[in-house]
Amino acid sequence: MEQREIFFSGMVQGVGFRYTTQRIAARYQVTGYVENLPDGRVHLVAEGDPQEIDRFVSEIYQHLGGFIRSADVNRGPATQKFQRFSIRYGTM
């Protein structure tokens, strides 16, 4: 099991990025969250089998790739602290 943390940059806020990502996540065995950051990026944390995360992230790019300019990815062991995949709403 792996945790993948991705910081998406581009025109990724105000375009339904979080909602679409949550909808896509429902089709995969991944847990974690997606949230907007105050600096205009979107932060994604996904945990699951690495191949399942690959498919999940690939579908995000299929649907939202036109809005993504770059993505910084960090990988590590899964924490297993998430029960589902959700949208986090910050206090921007």
Secondary structure, DSSP 8 states (H G I E B T S, - for coil): -EEEEEEEEES-SSSSHHHHHHHHHTTSS-EEEEEE-TTS-EEEEEEE-HHHHHHHHHHHHHHHGGGEEEEEEEEEE-----SSEEEE----
